[in-house]
Amino acid sequence: MRNFTPRGSASVDHTAFDRMLQSYVVPDGQGYNAVNYRRLKSEAQDALRGYLAGLLAVSPSALSGADAHAYWINLYNAKTLEVVLEYYPVSSIREINLGGGGLFGRGPWSRKLISVEGTELSLDNIEHDIVRPLFGDPLSHYGLNCASYSCPNLATRAYTGANVDALLAQGAAEYINHPRGVAVSKGSITASKIYSWYADDFGGRRGLKPHWLGYARPDHARKIESASIGGYGYDWRLNEV
């Protein structure tokens, strides 16, 4: 894998993607963001393709660290949206089986779909070979959206070098305080499988509760503190309005 370590000070204009997200990502007011894929496909599919083409013309290794972090998250999310729109309507992204699903068996994640600085990359490559090891920030999980109900929210704003840390922290709080992230009932926690698949990123199983408590609202934190982890779940339905 090419070394994409950011070594520069350049930045990227994500205004076009920001407008799309504000227009087609729909918060429900209770901590969950859905996507209006039908409108996005009919009104802005070409604009999304244009934004992606612009991203792929950028050399992310010439960006600053924060701008590179934002670049890779936006690239992952925009490409995921493009893949879904290409096959829409679907009830789950796992129906889009492009010859390999990586960790999840079926889906688009292992197919080489884009070329960055001359290197062919899959969505899995972006997440597991670039974002996770390069930035070493568990909050990155709250920025990458896999177009599924149980995934952390697709943010209503594009990530930038200026907002990436704050926006990821906001995503963490939204997810941890929503039942699809961390649900507590009768002293038992049912957590998203993200915390099972990637437990090591959060300090291992023992690190999960301290991580959650850092973002949980007081009432939710009290329940988490007195509960034990009973299991994990994940809902692969499309995150559609």
Sequence and secondary structure as in RCSB ss.txt:
>XXXX:A:sequence
MRNFTPRGSASVDHTAFDRMLQSYVVPDGQGYNAVNYRRLKSEAQDALRGYLAGLLAVSPSALSGADAHAYWINL
YNAKTLEVVLEYYPVSSIREINLGGGGLFGRGPWSRKLISVEGTELSLDNIEHDIVRPLFGDPLSHYGLNCASYS
CPNLATRAYTGANVDALLAQGAAEYINHPRGVAVSKGSITASKIYSWYADDFGGRRGLKPHWLGYARPDHARKIE
SASIGGYGYDWRLNEV
>XXXX:A:secstr
       S B    HHHHHHHHHHEEE SSS EEE HHHHHHHHHHHHHHHHHHHHTS GGGB HHHHHHHHHHH
HHHHHHHHHHHH S SBGGG   S  GGGSSSSTTS  EEETTEEE HHIIIIIIIHHHH  GGGGGT   SBTT
S    SS   TTTHHHHHHHHHHHHHTSTTTEEEETTEEEEETHHHHTGGGGTSHHHHHHHHHTTS HHHHHHHH
T EEEEEE   BB B 
